Amino acid sequence: MGLPTTDLYFRNACADWLHRPWRRGPVRRIGSNTFTIADTLLLIRRDTPARMHDALNWRGRVVYLVDDDIAAGSTCRHLPADYRGRLARFHADWQVPLIERADLVVATSPALRSVLDPIANGTRLLHPFWPHQPAGLDHFSQGETRMVHLGSGSHRGGLMQITPALLTTLDAEPNVRLTCFGRPGEHPALEQHPRVSMLRPMRWWRYRRWIARQRFHIALYPLTDSPFDAARSANKLAEHAIVGAAGICSGAWGPMGKLDDAGICVGDAEGAWERAIRDLVRDRARAADIVGSAASTLRLLFDPVHQREFWIEVLAA
């Protein structure tokens, strides 16, 4: 099955290039996340063993897109043990030889690119593209303040770190509701709170539909101080804009440095997350201003032209 990464970094912007039975196109899809154009093979993150063998043995040029610091994730104490194990096996069995084979490695964040630079034959940076557009501000006229954490299971370490701040805020602000994702038992303190909606993780196709219909006022993106989290892309910033929420994010995370006044950076000082959340809960006008600024600042993430120009250059090389 195709990965979210494949949509966000190629198919969303370039689907009309794909060869179809009813339409000729320059790009052929030979696997869920593997494509060829002329003598170039593009592999996005991973595919079946057969397709990854194809990449390793390809006689032409290979472009490999990497969206996580897999090596760092394999030893990150904030990730579930079974996930670390899968990352470790993939890194040893596939990613190292794929990076060594690739003529070009595409990274999805500046921090990840700096990790890959010393071991790759060449690197480029690419940001995601969403076909949805940022939400307007109509929902800010509604009464209840809705917060959301859009992270997956790999983000649970950051959510655990701010759980005390969230519980304190919810207890002090009866007009606030929180939505987040998690499997039963992952976040017991949040699950027990009457104004927390804990959603089960969704398949990618369902999540894409779900997020387009949602509206929130505040989006939370706490990250741990691990190298794995430091290498994350700007994708969550786009998701925050799609749901119309003002983002509160860990200040050490690289993409936040480009937001200026279009988001709130939270440092490591004790109580910093609680203060940031409660201040924004009590100042909805400021939250709306942040949402409006972010939609303008992040316009690159909602414009397919940048990705199309990138792939025209890369695939035609």
DADA-V215091 format. One record per helix or strand of 3 or more residues. SS is the DSSP state (alpha for helix, beta for strand). FROM is the first residue (numbers start at 1). TO is the last residue. Records with the same first field share a line. If there is no record, write none. Layout:
SS = FROM-TO, FROM-TO
//
This chain:
alpha = 4-17, 49-57, 70-73, 81-101, 110-117, 138-141, 153-172, 188-191, 204-213, 227-230, 235-242, 254-258, 272-281, 284-297, 299-302, 304-315
beta = 27-31, 34-37, 40-44, 61-66, 104-107, 123-125, 145-149, 176-181, 196-199, 218-221, 246-250, 264-266
//
